[in-house]
Each structure stands twice: as C-alpha cells, then as structure tokens.
Amino acid sequence: MKNKRLSLNMFTHSDHFIFIIAVVISVSIWIYMSMGSTNDTNVTVTNIPVQIELSEDAKNNGLQVFSGGDQRASVTISGNRAILGAISSSDITLTATANIIESAGEYELSVNATKSNPASSFNIISNPTPNKVKVIVDYLRESTFQIQENIIYKVADGYYASPSLAVNSVAISGPQTEISKIAKVSAVADVNETLKSPTNVNCELILYDNNGEIIDPAHLNMDITSIQAAISVLPEKTVTVVPVFANNPSGFTVDKSMITIEPDTIKLAGPSDILNKTTTVNLESLDFRTLKNSKATFDLGIDIPVDCKNISNTTTAKVTIDFSGLESKTFTVDKINVKGLSSDYKASVTQNNISVTVIGTEDELEKLSEGSIVGVIDVSENKGTIGSVQMPVSFSINNKNCWIYGSYKANITISKS
C-alpha cells in the first residue's frame, strides 16, 4: 500500500500529469466557447450613412439634394456572436427613397435598412434610428452678384477716405430658392483706428435679402467668401469754381452782378503737392456766341485736376448769366473774306451779305458801323472739295466790348486755279 501511494505521488508531480491536466483544461475551454458561440446575440451598429435616392425623372429634370444628404443612423442586428463581432457600418445599407419628389421643397423621408450583402449571416431586427430624415431638394442655379462696399471707418479731420474693393463680383451657386432670396452682397469690415494714411482691410462677404436680413450661406457655394479692400486716404481742400469763356470780347468784363454759380466752391481730395498749388477749378467753357442780351442758365461740367477727386458729390455747376442790361443790334455785313485757300484753288463768295446780331451796351453799339465787322471763311480744312458749298463764317469786330451772337454760314464756290 505504501508503494502505491508513493507511485501516485510521483505521478502527480511528473511532467506527464501536468501535460494531461493542461490538455483537459484547454479542451474544456474550447467546448465552453464553442457551445457559447452558438448562442445568438444583439448588436447595435451606429454611424451608418443614409443614402438619399432621387428618382430618375427628378434627376433628369435637374433636381438635386442640397441638404440632408450627409445624415447617419443606427440599427440593431442579431446573429452569431462570433459573426457579429466582425460587422461594420459598411455591411448595412440605409436608404431614403425619394420617388415621391417631383418639385423643389423640403421633404421628410422614411429610412429603410437592408444588408449590403443579402447572404450575410445576420438579421436586422429594428428600424433605423432615426427612421426619418429631412432633405431639401431644389434646382441648381448659379448667379453672379456685384459686391457692394460696407466698410465702417473714421477719418481724421482734413482728410478724405475712399475704399476700393479688390474684386467687384462673386459667383454663387446653390438651391434656386436660396439664390432668389439674395438681394445684395456686401463686403463688410470695421476699421477701429482713425485713418490718416492709406490702409488695407480684409472684408467678409455677407448676403442680404430684400428686408435687409442676413442670409445663411450654409447651402450655398461662393467662389470667394472674403476680399481685400484698399482704403485711400488723401488730404482735402475747398477751392473756388470759376467760369471759362470762349470767343469773348477782350474788353468786356463779366462782373459778379451778371453771373451766379451754384455751387461756387467744391471740396477736392488729392495729393498734397497738387492741392497746395490749386485754389480754383474751371468750369466747362461757355461760348459767348451762345449768349445774348437776356438771362440764361447752363449746366456746366467741372474740370477736376489730375489725380484729384471731387468729393462734393456734384460734377456740374448751374451757371446763370444775366445780360438783360445789354442791348442788341442787327448789322448787314457785306465784306466776307476767304482764308486758308491753297494756291491750286480759287474761291468766290456767292452770297453778297449776311445779317448778324451784335450784343453790347447801347453806347458801344452806337460806335459800330457795318464796315466795323468783317466776315471770314476758313477753308484750310477743305479736302479738295470743288463746287458750290456752304461753310461757317466767323467775324472780327473792331470794338472790343461787343460780340456777335449766333452762328452763321455763307455760300462759296471753289474751283481749281
């Protein structure tokens, strides 16, 4: 008996015994795991993308999904524990079919779940969560909008600022419904400092509707969303507006009682070296031949020096000439000369005389005689014309205080010498 106990004790401590025990334990674990893996279990698969499917008719009509196409949902599946451990979101297809959509609008669609591979060994046992998605369907539209400047800034006294946008338009595409809401696009920025010199700012592009409300561009594609603006800052100066006359008699002075100019001053902004030598700006020339002994008003353009800006918001001045205190008198001019004629040609005035109207003071008109006025036809611009033609006549008058009112023509015959 003692020997048997000794042999058993040696066996339990031998390598063979340990090996047998390890094999038994391993087989037991394998059997347990095999039996356990035959049990079905449930697993929830999350973050599965929802596919939005428009009908072919809708696509052919130009409809597109502009919102809701990036939604995700989850489903619960059941099956063998070992198989479910390898399942991913790509093994399940979630579809929101939009066969009912025939026009633009916002729709709520039901989400359906199917196995990506119908032969897969698992079952879908729940509806997707969420089981409905909202989508916006519309026609694609692209439009170009002019960008309006909306920069808030403050300029130091005696200076003028003028913003200039680097880009003047923006192309925007997206749902037709959203594009049609856009009333204007503004480049918006706020400059905190008081400006005395030029500066550049970055402007955000903001969309507005007809009510001035900001439009959310979430569903829109803009080729640019911000632009640079250069703010020019120049010194400013007030200058006097002065008239300029053509064909005026050298001895006649238009005094202040005869003329009014509105406005008689404007503000200029420009480089300092130009403003320092500028005290006046000229009006568009006023021809004395259009002025008679009456009161008349003209709108004349203002001539601005190069590199300067007129910041008075007016490009013309209203000039009123009052010559109603003067007189007019008609004279018959029978002396008409021709000048500028090439030696290859000769000319004869076929019109014996011209009646002209002379404007001046009563005293000055009394000094004139018909011989005091000479008509002149300048044919230097004649390009080889031969025959009888009618050409403009200018006049010289030996009284420096009077002028001829109106325009005149005379008949002349040109022939080769």
C-alpha atoms as one frame of an Amber mdcrd trajectory, in Angstrom:
protein
   0.000   0.000   0.000   2.793   2.304   0.844   4.431   1.693  -2.514   1.191
   2.508  -4.346   0.888   5.804  -2.524   4.446   6.602  -3.345   3.906   5.868
  -7.049   0.746   8.020  -7.198   2.503  10.882  -5.522   5.365  10.699  -8.004
   2.922  10.596 -10.920   1.033  13.727  -9.815   4.313  15.571  -9.705   5.546
  14.356 -13.040   5.526  16.278 -16.385   3.089  13.784 -17.879   0.470  14.624
 -15.296   0.836  18.376 -15.834   0.511  17.879 -19.599  -2.661  15.843 -19.222
  -4.195  18.443 -16.914  -3.369  21.251 -19.417  -4.971  19.301 -22.246  -8.112
  18.692 -20.210  -8.403  22.379 -19.292  -7.875  23.506 -22.909 -10.467  21.078
 -24.235 -12.925  22.225 -21.580 -12.417  25.894 -22.516 -12.814  25.098 -26.229
 -16.005  23.161 -25.584 -17.349  26.004 -23.464 -16.520  28.612 -26.043 -17.972
  26.515 -28.870 -21.153  25.973 -27.001 -21.342  29.688 -26.129 -20.709  30.864
 -29.693 -23.723  29.050 -30.951 -25.899  31.448 -28.936 -27.412  34.417 -30.844
 -26.878  37.964 -29.537 -27.917  41.510 -30.437 -25.609  44.356 -31.505 -26.396
  47.986 -32.404 -24.420  49.287 -35.371 -24.056  53.077 -35.377 -22.866  55.837
 -37.686 -24.319  54.288 -40.853 -24.622  56.843 -43.708 -28.116  57.363 -45.126
 -28.229  57.325 -48.921 -30.774  59.693 -50.495 -32.063  58.352 -53.784 -33.933
  60.635 -56.180 -35.968  59.159 -58.988 -34.503  59.249 -62.484 -37.253  61.633
 -63.572 -36.337  64.037 -60.784 -32.651  63.881 -61.723 -33.414  64.380 -65.398
 -35.473  67.449 -64.503 -32.435  68.948 -62.762 -33.425  68.363 -59.129 -30.648
  67.823 -56.591 -30.379  67.169 -52.858 -28.875  70.253 -51.199 -29.413  69.372
 -47.534 -29.826  66.140 -45.620 -27.530  64.058 -47.778 -24.939  63.639 -45.008
 -27.163  62.181 -42.268 -26.382  58.970 -40.352 -28.443  56.483 -38.362 -28.120
  53.232 -36.379 -29.828  49.804 -36.437 -29.884  46.749 -34.186 -28.934  43.360
 -35.643 -28.870  39.811 -34.286 -26.832  36.741 -35.103 -23.970  34.520 -34.093
 -21.746  36.204 -31.564 -18.583  35.440 -33.491 -20.045  36.767 -36.759 -21.441
  39.952 -35.249 -18.036  40.816 -33.900 -16.843  41.445 -37.458 -19.839  43.507
 -38.648 -19.238  47.191 -39.545 -21.407  50.026 -40.853 -20.451  49.128 -44.439
 -22.313  45.812 -44.101 -25.642  47.664 -43.762 -27.251  49.956 -46.326 -29.636
  52.694 -45.200 -31.725  54.243 -47.959 -34.195  57.132 -48.003 -36.037  56.809
 -51.281 -37.470  59.999 -52.735 -39.655  58.620 -55.506 -42.464  60.959 -54.474
 -40.392  64.096 -55.124 -41.305  65.906 -58.313 -40.591  69.525 -57.409 -38.361
  71.662 -55.222 -39.084  71.765 -51.488 -38.361  70.322 -48.052 -39.341  66.680
 -47.565 -39.358  64.106 -44.756 -38.340  60.642 -45.993 -38.526  57.234 -44.330
 -35.252  55.385 -43.877 -35.059  51.674 -44.793 -32.315  49.253 -43.747 -31.032
  46.318 -45.795 -27.984  44.087 -45.717 -25.313  45.225 -48.136 -24.745  41.537
 -48.909 -28.027  39.619 -48.817 -26.111  36.398 -47.988 -24.661  37.816 -44.777
 -25.425  35.684 -41.686 -27.161  38.252 -39.513 -30.630  39.700 -39.204 -31.793
  43.322 -38.943 -34.230  43.387 -36.077 -35.035  47.110 -35.662 -35.987  50.139
 -37.699 -33.216  52.684 -38.226 -32.811  55.335 -35.554 -33.797  57.929 -36.586
 -36.212  56.337 -39.013 -36.947  59.593 -40.893 -34.701  62.272 -42.394 -35.403
  65.767 -43.693 -33.977  66.801 -47.027 -34.061  69.947 -49.150 -34.435  69.290
 -52.864 -34.117  72.061 -55.422 -32.820  73.064 -58.842 -29.187  74.101 -59.127
 -28.744  77.762 -60.008 -25.640  79.909 -60.383 -25.669  83.709 -60.450 -23.107
  86.487 -60.321 -23.667  89.387 -57.914 -21.963  92.765 -57.745 -20.281  93.363
 -54.392 -21.247  96.500 -52.506 -18.792  98.110 -50.140 -19.907  98.337 -46.487
 -16.767  99.285 -44.560 -17.068 101.263 -41.358 -14.147 103.618 -40.756 -13.292
 107.028 -39.280 -11.052 109.607 -40.958  -9.085 112.341 -39.241 -10.216 115.942
 -39.766  -8.953 117.408 -43.034  -8.706 114.026 -44.745 -10.893 112.080 -47.137
 -11.036 108.282 -47.447 -12.236 106.190 -50.361 -12.406 102.361 -50.239 -11.692
 100.287 -53.332 -12.523  96.576 -53.492 -10.009  94.146 -54.985 -12.872  92.122
 -56.507 -16.168  93.564 -57.724 -18.314  90.441 -58.153 -18.891  86.982 -56.677
 -20.331  83.831 -58.269 -22.805  81.980 -56.025 -24.373  78.597 -56.766 -26.875
  76.513 -54.860 -30.599  75.888 -54.473 -32.652  78.098 -56.743 -34.925  79.039
 -53.830 -31.978  80.321 -51.790 -30.318  82.130 -54.697 -33.552  84.010 -55.445
 -33.567  85.405 -51.885 -30.268  87.262 -52.376 -30.891  90.991 -52.826 -27.311
  92.200 -52.361 -23.831  91.067 -51.386 -21.794  93.371 -49.148 -18.109  93.443
 -48.284 -18.238  94.122 -44.542 -15.411  95.297 -42.310 -14.916  97.571 -39.307
 -11.728  99.630 -39.000 -11.184 100.682 -35.396  -8.397 103.233 -35.890  -8.744
 106.846 -37.097  -7.199 106.968 -40.537  -4.608 109.470 -41.728  -2.853 107.266
 -44.264  -3.832 104.506 -46.715  -4.591 101.069 -45.297  -5.792  97.625 -46.391
  -8.543  95.619 -44.684  -9.991  92.143 -45.106 -13.747  92.128 -45.753 -16.211
  89.300 -45.162 -18.887  88.812 -47.814 -22.381  88.934 -46.273 -25.587  88.077
 -48.140 -28.796  90.059 -47.534 -32.412  89.637 -48.572 -34.858  92.379 -49.582
 -35.655  93.078 -45.917 -32.001  93.582 -45.017 -31.854  90.290 -43.131 -28.670
  88.217 -43.323 -28.949  85.028 -45.393 -27.251  81.910 -44.021 -24.948  80.638
 -46.810 -24.863  77.065 -45.436 -26.490  75.609 -48.563 -24.645  77.905 -50.995
 -21.280  77.697 -52.705 -19.415  81.001 -53.135 -16.282  81.228 -55.252 -14.939
  83.706 -52.670 -16.052  84.407 -49.105 -13.763  87.342 -48.297 -11.886  90.028
 -50.224  -9.287  92.705 -49.655 -10.180  96.394 -49.725  -7.724  99.270 -50.081
  -8.735 102.474 -48.297  -7.182 105.519 -49.947  -6.694 108.425 -47.535  -5.998
 111.871 -49.004  -5.942 115.444 -47.658  -8.882 117.631 -48.689  -9.247 121.301
 -49.645 -12.049 123.708 -50.565 -11.499 125.515 -53.890 -13.429 128.148 -55.869
 -15.363 127.303 -59.043 -14.634 129.811 -61.807 -16.153 130.259 -65.296 -14.228
 129.973 -68.537 -15.373 131.778 -71.695 -14.651 131.264 -75.387 -14.929 133.901
 -78.157 -15.434 136.586 -75.549 -14.555 140.186 -76.402 -11.280 141.148 -74.810
 -12.586 144.454 -73.469 -15.778 143.122 -71.914 -15.767 142.057 -68.255 -18.389
 139.756 -66.751 -18.761 141.231 -63.281 -20.238 139.461 -60.288 -23.630 141.098
 -60.754 -24.008 139.369 -64.112 -23.195 135.787 -63.096 -24.044 133.311 -60.357
 -22.505 129.848 -59.944 -24.026 127.106 -57.803 -22.063 125.690 -56.135 -19.373
 128.338 -56.188 -16.957 126.151 -54.181 -16.260 122.424 -54.033 -14.065 120.155
 -51.963 -11.157 118.346 -53.556  -9.180 115.420 -52.220  -5.805 114.683 -53.696
  -2.034 114.565 -53.244  -0.654 117.387 -51.112   1.667 118.713 -53.838  -1.289
 119.238 -56.189  -3.660 120.706 -53.585  -1.019 123.170 -52.395  -0.965 124.880
 -55.808  -4.684 124.587 -56.546  -7.040 127.355 -55.431  -9.632 127.248 -58.231
 -11.196 124.790 -60.651 -12.551 125.698 -64.074 -15.973 125.136 -65.495 -16.638
 123.805 -68.953 -16.066 126.589 -71.481 -19.069 128.840 -72.237 -19.133 130.248
 -75.793 -20.062 133.940 -75.985 -21.674 133.261 -79.383 -24.460 131.486 -77.453
 -25.078 134.463 -75.142 -27.459 137.289 -75.962 -28.954 140.236 -74.049 -31.134
 138.119 -71.760 -30.923 135.876 -68.723 -29.965 132.225 -69.318 -28.965 129.226
 -67.179 -26.483 126.498 -68.141 -25.357 123.258 -66.507 -21.591 123.099 -66.996
 -19.157 120.376 -66.101 -16.435 120.986 -63.508 -12.854 120.323 -64.610 -11.031
 118.415 -61.847  -7.197 118.381 -61.633  -5.460 115.110 -62.470  -5.135 112.676
 -59.502  -7.750 114.617 -57.517 -11.309 113.676 -56.578 -14.358 115.895 -56.364
 -15.833 114.929 -53.000 -18.701 117.428 -53.059 -20.990 114.929 -54.806 -21.574
 117.198 -57.779 -19.963 117.007 -61.209 -21.681 120.078 -62.680 -22.444 123.623
 -61.653 -25.520 125.677 -62.526 -24.350 128.917 -64.123 -26.780 131.786 -64.590
 -25.724 134.618 -66.946 -27.780 137.826 -66.813 -27.026 140.104 -69.781 -30.523
 141.609 -69.793 -28.988 145.030 -69.140 -27.276 144.955 -72.550 -28.678 145.743
 -75.994 -28.659 144.007 -79.356 -28.431 145.460 -82.852 -28.518 143.934 -86.314
 -25.855 144.788 -88.885 -25.535 143.785 -92.514 -22.031 142.514 -93.260 -21.066
 142.670 -96.901 -17.349 142.187 -96.516 -16.566 138.442 -96.354 -13.008 137.209
 -96.873 -11.668 133.704 -97.565  -8.509 132.415 -95.892  -6.533 129.203 -95.874
  -7.038 128.522 -99.588  -4.299 126.599-101.398  -2.673 128.256-104.413  -4.106
 125.438-106.522  -7.603 126.693-105.896  -9.611 129.878-106.081 -12.838 130.804
-104.309 -15.594 133.339-104.631 -18.264 134.161-102.105 -21.578 133.921-103.885
 -23.517 135.436-101.007 -23.483 139.228-101.128 -24.070 139.888 -97.415 -25.050
 138.394 -94.052 -27.226 139.940 -91.345 -25.663 139.466 -87.891 -26.734 140.308
 -84.348 -24.271 142.211 -82.185 -24.542 142.357 -78.384 -23.148 145.185 -76.243
 -24.009 148.278 -74.287 -26.045 150.931 -76.012 -23.082 153.289 -76.121 -20.753
 150.700 -77.640 -23.266 149.646 -80.262 -23.659 153.283 -81.338 -19.951 153.363
 -82.135 -20.260 150.486 -84.618 -20.945 150.690 -88.316 -21.480 147.944 -90.855
 -17.916 148.438 -92.028 -16.680 147.657 -88.496 -17.489 143.966 -88.976 -15.676
 141.604 -91.341 -16.692 138.015 -92.073 -14.063 135.301 -92.531 -14.478 131.861
 -94.142 -11.631 129.482 -93.279 -11.196 126.783 -95.943  -7.908 125.391 -94.627
  -9.720 122.194 -93.637 -11.144 121.790 -97.133 -10.070 118.393 -98.509 -10.184
 119.113-102.221 -13.871 119.914-102.444 -14.759 121.678-105.693 -18.032 123.413
-106.448 -20.597 125.408-104.513 -20.614 124.689-100.769 -21.911 126.303 -97.620
 -19.288 126.951 -94.943 -19.195 128.533 -91.459 -18.406 132.240 -91.148 -16.620
 133.835 -88.229 -16.441 137.553 -87.640 -13.964 140.081 -86.455 -15.221 143.296
 -84.944 -13.211 146.422 -84.224 -14.956 147.021 -80.916 -13.506 145.000 -78.033
 -16.630 145.432 -75.898 -19.146 143.790 -78.254 -19.638 140.329 -79.714 -21.567
 138.569 -82.489 -24.439 136.393 -81.239 -25.320 133.224 -83.150 -23.709 131.020
 -85.795 -23.646 131.824 -89.491 -22.873 130.214 -92.872 -22.261 131.593 -96.316
 -22.271 130.159 -99.831 -18.909 129.837-101.533 -17.764 128.410-104.858 -14.371
 126.677-105.004 -12.614 125.826-108.254  -9.143 124.961-109.451  -6.892 127.808
-110.415
